[in-house]
Amino acid sequence: GDAKDTYEMEISELADSQFDLDHFPDPDKTRAEHQMGKLAVHAFCGLKNGYDASKGVKEQVFSLTALTVAELLPFPSQGPYSYFCAYGGRSFSIIDTETGKMVADSGDDLEDRVYQEAMMLKDAG
């Protein structure tokens, strides 16, 4: 399965100070929905200086009917981010940055190749 847990956030939720400006010089553009804004990423992957335990994790407690749930929210205290890690992709596309048109897509090629390799290893072993 995908590596999803309570430490997932959307890039649109980050404050300007959480972007490493050497890598993301325009936080507003990066946060835009048509860019990376709606991308769900892992909150502790890509921190320029690593996880800072002194900043801690903000705990949010909320109630669902009779059940009380504590959720750990790593933002907005951590950062800046030099890169982002997103999970769940099983294929990739190559987009022409000038035209926005897709020039290639892997489709299910990666999955097929992994399966073929696994079957060869199984037969050999």
Secondary structure, 3 states (H helix, E strand, C coil): CCCCCCCEEEHHHCCHHHECCCCCCCHHHHHCHHHHHCCEEECCCCECCCCCCCCCCEEEEEEECCEEEEEEECCCCCCCECCCCCCCCCCCEEECCCCCCEEEECCCHHHHHHHHHHHHHHHHC
